[in-house]
């Protein structure tokens, strides 16, 4: 007798934009915390290079084996990728022995929106 249970697939939660444009209104304390975490993660040159490598990689995702040549050791690359994941900038998926990274779908748009100057009428 089979005890296999079929579980429903869950749709990934859409990441809400972090904040309104800076010129629209002052950020709340919570918005400022989330935003600072993202920009702090990108404030390191190695992390910025890794984020850029993933974001610009063909197909929108990159294997760690394709992006680890940033001038630091593999454990340091792993540390920086972890910080980018913790900041909500990257997501990852293990496939066999490799981990694939992709930029969270709305991250670039949300960061761009935050820095966009409000249009004047």
Residue frames relative to the residue before (quaternion, step in Angstrom):
aa qw qx qy qz dx dy dz
X 1.0000 0.0000 0.0000 0.0000 0.00 0.00 0.00
X 0.3616 -0.7495 0.5206 0.1910 3.56 -0.90 0.97
X 0.1848 -0.7815 0.5874 0.0999 3.54 -1.02 0.84
X 0.3061 0.7613 -0.5083 0.2615 3.55 1.18 0.60
X 0.1251 -0.7824 0.6084 0.0446 3.55 -0.86 1.01
X 0.2854 -0.7549 0.5681 0.1610 3.55 -0.79 1.02
X 0.1873 -0.7891 0.5798 0.0783 3.54 -0.75 1.09
X 0.4945 -0.6510 0.4717 0.3305 3.61 -1.01 0.69
X 0.4733 -0.6453 0.5171 0.3036 3.53 -1.18 0.61
X 0.2669 -0.7521 0.5824 0.1545 3.52 -1.01 0.82
X 0.4189 -0.6748 0.5443 0.2700 3.54 -1.01 0.79
X 0.4900 -0.6457 0.4771 0.3396 3.60 -0.91 0.76
X 0.4867 -0.6582 0.4916 0.2970 3.52 -1.05 0.81
X 0.4295 -0.6825 0.5269 0.2683 3.53 -0.95 0.90
X 0.3753 -0.7087 0.5500 0.2331 3.52 -0.94 0.90
X 0.3509 -0.7458 0.5274 0.2063 3.56 -0.62 1.11
X 0.5665 -0.5673 0.4481 0.3954 3.55 -1.06 0.64
X 0.5496 -0.6673 0.3915 0.3152 3.54 -0.95 0.87
X 0.8316 -0.0658 0.1295 0.5361 3.54 0.78 -0.91
X 0.5454 -0.5633 0.4796 0.3940 3.56 -1.27 0.21
X 0.6724 -0.4533 0.3518 0.4677 3.61 -1.20 0.17
X 0.5971 -0.6071 0.3981 0.3413 3.56 -1.05 0.77
X 0.6760 0.4955 -0.2924 0.4605 3.56 1.15 -0.59
X 0.5637 0.6300 -0.3760 0.3794 3.61 1.24 -0.22
X 0.7520 -0.2185 0.1889 0.5925 3.57 0.90 -0.96
X 0.6128 -0.5318 0.4065 0.4201 3.59 -1.18 0.29
X 0.5021 -0.6461 0.4855 0.3077 3.57 -1.09 0.71
X 0.4551 -0.6243 0.5475 0.3215 3.53 -1.19 0.55
X 0.6754 -0.4750 0.3551 0.4383 3.57 -1.24 0.23
X 0.6597 0.5094 -0.3097 0.4576 3.61 0.94 -0.86
X 0.6526 0.5041 -0.3139 0.4706 3.60 0.95 -0.87
X 0.6523 0.5152 -0.3161 0.4573 3.56 0.98 -0.83
X 0.6281 0.5334 -0.3341 0.4575 3.61 1.01 -0.77
X 0.6745 0.4902 -0.2931 0.4679 3.61 0.87 -0.98
X 0.6797 0.4972 -0.2890 0.4552 3.55 0.90 -0.93
X 0.6482 0.5177 -0.3175 0.4595 3.57 0.94 -0.87
X 0.6210 0.5444 -0.3411 0.4491 3.60 1.01 -0.77
X 0.6607 0.4991 -0.3097 0.4674 3.59 0.95 -0.87
X 0.7231 0.4382 -0.2639 0.4642 3.57 0.78 -1.00
X 0.5913 0.5490 -0.3696 0.4608 3.59 1.11 -0.57
X 0.6416 0.5198 -0.3228 0.4626 3.58 0.98 -0.83
X 0.7194 0.4237 -0.2465 0.4921 3.59 1.02 -0.75
X 0.5253 0.6693 -0.3882 0.3541 3.59 1.29 -0.12
X 0.6257 0.4915 -0.3386 0.5023 3.58 1.26 -0.13
X 0.5112 -0.6823 0.4197 0.3114 3.64 -0.75 0.96
X 0.6401 0.5103 -0.3403 0.4627 3.62 0.99 -0.73
X 0.6608 0.4986 -0.3110 0.4669 3.60 0.93 -0.85
X 0.6409 0.5198 -0.3262 0.4612 3.56 0.98 -0.80
X 0.6462 0.5059 -0.3174 0.4750 3.59 1.01 -0.76
X 0.6533 0.5040 -0.3152 0.4689 3.58 0.97 -0.83
X 0.6446 0.5154 -0.3180 0.4667 3.58 0.93 -0.89
X 0.6625 0.5043 -0.2950 0.4688 3.57 0.94 -0.90
X 0.6373 0.5320 -0.3257 0.4524 3.59 0.99 -0.81
X 0.6667 0.4769 -0.3006 0.4876 3.57 0.97 -0.81
X 0.6823 0.5138 -0.2929 0.4298 3.58 0.80 -1.03
X 0.7581 0.3839 -0.2053 0.4855 3.58 0.98 -0.80
X 0.4772 0.6863 -0.4373 0.3318 3.60 1.24 -0.11
X 0.5883 -0.5944 0.4243 0.3472 3.54 -1.07 0.81
X 0.7978 0.2586 -0.2118 0.5018 3.57 -0.87 0.94
X 0.5112 -0.6988 0.3904 0.3130 3.58 1.25 0.02
X 0.7428 0.2557 -0.2158 0.5798 3.56 1.25 0.23
X 0.1419 -0.7958 0.5861 0.0551 3.53 -1.20 0.56
X 0.4382 -0.6505 0.5588 0.2694 3.51 -1.15 0.77
X 0.5724 -0.5927 0.4330 0.3655 3.56 -1.04 0.73
X 0.6095 0.5667 -0.3538 0.4268 3.60 1.10 -0.58
X 0.6866 0.4851 -0.2762 0.4657 3.60 1.19 -0.50
X 0.7774 0.3651 -0.1738 0.4819 3.60 1.13 -0.48
X 0.5279 0.6968 -0.3809 0.3012 3.59 1.23 -0.11
X 0.5707 0.5925 -0.3882 0.4154 3.61 1.24 -0.04
X 0.3102 0.7556 -0.5128 0.2642 3.57 0.39 1.28
X 0.6648 -0.5652 0.2880 0.3945 3.56 1.18 0.51
X 0.6812 0.3926 -0.2987 0.5409 3.59 1.24 0.32
X 0.6442 -0.5412 0.3737 0.3905 3.58 -1.25 0.33
X 0.6750 -0.5082 0.3552 0.3999 3.56 -1.26 0.43
X 0.6494 0.4974 -0.3511 0.4557 3.67 0.85 -0.72
X 0.6422 0.5106 -0.3242 0.4709 3.59 1.07 -0.70
X 0.6024 0.5342 -0.3492 0.4795 3.60 1.06 -0.71
X 0.6558 0.5129 -0.3104 0.4588 3.59 0.89 -0.92
X 0.6300 0.5327 -0.3255 0.4619 3.59 1.00 -0.83
X 0.6930 0.4740 -0.2829 0.4637 3.59 0.84 -0.94
X 0.6366 0.5117 -0.3335 0.4708 3.60 1.00 -0.72
X 0.6126 0.5407 -0.3391 0.4662 3.57 1.08 -0.71
X 0.6528 0.5096 -0.3125 0.4652 3.59 0.94 -0.86
X 0.6448 0.5087 -0.3179 0.4737 3.60 1.02 -0.76
X 0.6379 0.5058 -0.3243 0.4817 3.60 1.06 -0.72
X 0.6595 0.5198 -0.3076 0.4475 3.58 0.92 -0.91
X 0.6761 0.4762 -0.2869 0.4836 3.59 1.11 -0.63
X 0.5175 -0.6680 0.3993 0.3557 3.58 1.29 -0.06
X 0.4850 0.6905 -0.4166 0.3383 3.57 1.24 0.26
X 0.7858 0.1752 -0.0840 0.5872 3.57 1.13 -0.67
X 0.1529 -0.7160 0.6607 0.1657 3.51 -1.32 0.36
X 0.1895 -0.7976 0.5653 0.0916 3.58 -1.17 0.46
X 0.0855 -0.7683 0.6331 0.0396 3.50 -1.32 0.49
X 0.3174 -0.7402 0.5627 0.1865 3.56 -0.86 0.98
X 0.0099 -0.7600 0.6492 -0.0292 3.54 -0.97 0.99
X 0.8048 -0.0854 0.0044 0.5873 3.54 -0.23 1.27
X 0.7991 -0.2504 0.1948 0.5106 3.56 -0.72 -1.04
X 0.6777 0.4874 -0.2851 0.4712 3.60 1.26 -0.21
X 0.2768 -0.7182 0.6105 0.1868 3.54 -1.27 0.50
X 0.2015 -0.7711 0.5978 0.0864 3.54 -0.93 1.01
X 0.1868 -0.7882 0.5827 0.0663 3.55 -0.98 0.93
X 0.0071 0.7717 -0.6359 -0.0129 3.53 -1.20 0.60
X 0.5199 -0.6075 0.4960 0.3387 3.53 -1.19 0.60
X 0.5233 -0.6171 0.4766 0.3438 3.56 -0.94 0.84
X 0.6289 -0.6298 0.3041 0.3396 3.58 -0.82 1.04
X 0.8063 0.2948 -0.1656 0.4854 3.62 0.78 -0.83
X 0.4040 0.7540 -0.4564 0.2450 3.58 1.24 -0.03
X 0.6938 0.4712 -0.2986 0.4555 3.60 0.73 -0.98
X 0.6539 0.5063 -0.3141 0.4663 3.58 0.96 -0.84
X 0.6667 0.5037 -0.3064 0.4559 3.58 0.94 -0.87
X 0.6636 0.4875 -0.3120 0.4741 3.58 0.96 -0.82
X 0.6367 0.5189 -0.3230 0.4701 3.57 1.04 -0.74
X 0.6385 0.5304 -0.3145 0.4605 3.56 1.00 -0.87
X 0.6326 0.5554 -0.3284 0.4284 3.55 0.96 -0.87
X 0.7622 0.3824 -0.1888 0.4871 3.56 0.96 -0.89
X 0.4835 0.6770 -0.4296 0.3512 3.57 1.28 -0.08
X 0.4035 -0.6913 0.5479 0.2432 3.52 -0.97 0.89
X 0.4787 -0.6674 0.4845 0.3013 3.58 -0.84 0.95
X 0.4829 -0.6714 0.4853 0.2836 3.55 -0.97 0.92
X 0.3200 -0.7360 0.5630 0.1971 3.53 -1.01 0.79
X 0.4378 -0.7231 0.4766 0.2415 3.55 -0.93 0.88
